[in-house]
């Protein structure tokens, strides 16, 4: 028999307890949707190859074909099925929108894009939007407030690591139990109301100025 450090005697006939092996949880794969439209004039697939070679990443692409072997494998990994309307162009549209919705990050290749409609979809879903361009092309002004930035392809890995670490923004509840607006939404509403009142006041003063007889005389003179 052996004596433990605390003075107790170890029972040699007691069965040894073996701890069960701890199962490692599989790390969730990042879903990245790339919007790129390579053409004969610009057949660059560097961005797609770079994203596809990342570890723990599922690559989606606009105009993705979910009916071939590769597409079916992606569906199996996502464990979700894309919409499949009968009309060809509606199917393209619905599946592109669906792909944007599944993604953690949306990447737009500004050097190959001719259409920015999916940037509007990504902004509506409040997805992080990253743009790449070898010449750092400017964005359409309309989307500048929704885009992280424009970077070169060589910097994309560093940018993705930073963006994927950030938690997603949560929208404030619009219907709280007490019936009052949330503080953030209330402040926005109050600001909007104040702005409208100021505009109305300015319009009123402008009307008073030009409707009075003296105002009409000065305008005609």
N, C-alpha and C positions, 0 to 999 in steps of 0.2 A: 504494500500500500504506500501511496505517496501523500505527503502532507502539503496542503495548499498554503499560500502566503498568509491567509487569514486564520490559520490554525486548524481548519477543518480537514478531515480525512477523505481523500478521494476514493469513491467506490469503484473498484476495478471491474465489477460486473455490470455497471451501468452502461447502456449502449451509448456510443458516441453520437452526438448530434451534428449533422453536416448541414451547413447553411446552404439553402437553395441558391443557385446562381442567379445573379441579378440580370434581368433581361434588359438589353440596351434598346431604348426607344429609337425607332428610325427617325432621323431628322427630316422634318417636313421639307419637301422640295419647293424652291421658289419658282413661281410661274411668271415667266417674262414674255410679254407680247411685243413682238417687233413689227413695226409698220415700215415696210420698205418695198419699193417697186422698181427693181432693177430692169433696165431696158438694154437694147442693143448698143445704144450710145453710152450707157453707164452700167455695165454688167458686173458691178462690184458686190460680191457676197461676203466680204470680210466680216461685216458685222454679224451676219447670221451664223457664220462659222465660229466666231468668237463666243457668242452666246451659247451655241449648241455644245461647245467643248467645256462649258462650266460644269463643275460638280454640283449635284443636288439641284438641278435646274430642269424645268420643263419648258421647252421653247414652243411658243405659238406664233403664228404669222398670219397677217391678213391674206385672204384668199386660200387659207389652209384647206387641204382636202382631207376630210375625216373619214372617207370611205376606203382609202388604201391602207396597206399594212401599217405604215408609219402613223397615220391618223388614228387608226384603231388602237394602237399601242398608247397613244397620248390619252385617248378617252379612258382607257383602262387605268392609267395612272391617276387621272383626275377623278375617276369614279363618278363622272357626270356626263350626260349625253347632250350634245348640241342640238338646237332645233333643226328640223328638216322639212321646211315647207316644200310643196311641189314645184312652185314657180322658181326657176333657176336664180333670177336676180334677187328675189326675196330671200332665198336660202343663203346666198352670198352675204347679203346685208345682215340677216339675223345671226348667222354664225360668226361674222366679224364682231358684232356687238356683244354676243355671248362670250367670245374669246377675250375681249377687253374686260368684261365683267369678272372673269375668272382670274385675271392677272394681278400680281402684286406690284408690278412696275410695267409701264408702257414706254417703249423706246421708239422714237421716230427718226428715221434716216432722212435728214433734210436734203441730202445730195441726190436722192432718187425720187423724192415725193413730188407728185403733181397735184395731189388732192389732200386737203387737211380735214376732211369730214370726221375722221376717227379721232382727231384731237378734241373735237367737240364732245364726242361720246366719252372719252377718257376723262375730260374735265367734269362732265355731268356725273360720272360715277366717283368723282373725287379721287382718282388714281394718281400716284406719283408719275409725272411725265418727264422723261429725260430725252433730250434731242442730241443727235450726233451729226457732225459735219466736219469734213477735213479742212474746209475753208472757213468754218465758223459762220455759216450763213445766218442772217438775221431771221427771227421768227415773225410771223404775222402779228402785228400789234395786238390784235384781238385776243391772242392766247398768252401773251407775255406774263400775265398774273398767275397762270396755272402751271407753268413749266419750271422745273428745277433749274435748268440752264442748258446751254449748248456746249458740247464738249467734243473733243476728238476721239476717234475710236480707240486710240491707244490708252486713253484715260478712263474708259468705260467701266473697267473692273473696279477701280478705286471708287468711282461714283456709285456703282451698284451696291458695293459693300456698305457704304454710308446710308444710302436710301433704304435698303432692306432692313437695316437695324431700327429705323424709326417706326414707332407704333403708328397705326392708322388713326386719323382724326375721327373722333366720334361726334356725330351731329347732336346738337342739344335737343332735348325732348320738346316737342311742340305742344303736347297736351298733358301738362302736369296734373296731378290729382287735385290740387287746390284751385285749379281753374285759372291761375295767373300765368303770365308769360315768364319763361326763364329769364334770368338776369341779363344774359348775353343778348337774347333776342329782344328783350324789353328795351335795352339801351340802343339797339339798332333801330327799333321802331320809333323810340323817342327822338333819335337823331334825325330819322327820315321825316317825322312829323314836323320837327323844328325847321328843317330845310324847306319843306313845303310852305310853311307859314311865312318864312323870310321871302321866298319867291313871290308868294301872293301879295305880301306887303309892298315889294318892289314894283310889281305890276300895277297895284292900286295907285301908288304915287306917280307912276308913269302916266297912267290914265288921267289922273287929276291934273297933271301938268299940261297935257295936250288937249283936254276937253274944255278947259276954261277959255273964255273969250280972248284973254291976253295970249294964251298959248296958241289959239287959232291964228291970231294976227301975226305972231312971230313966225308961225309956220308958213303962212301965205307970203309974208314979206321975205 
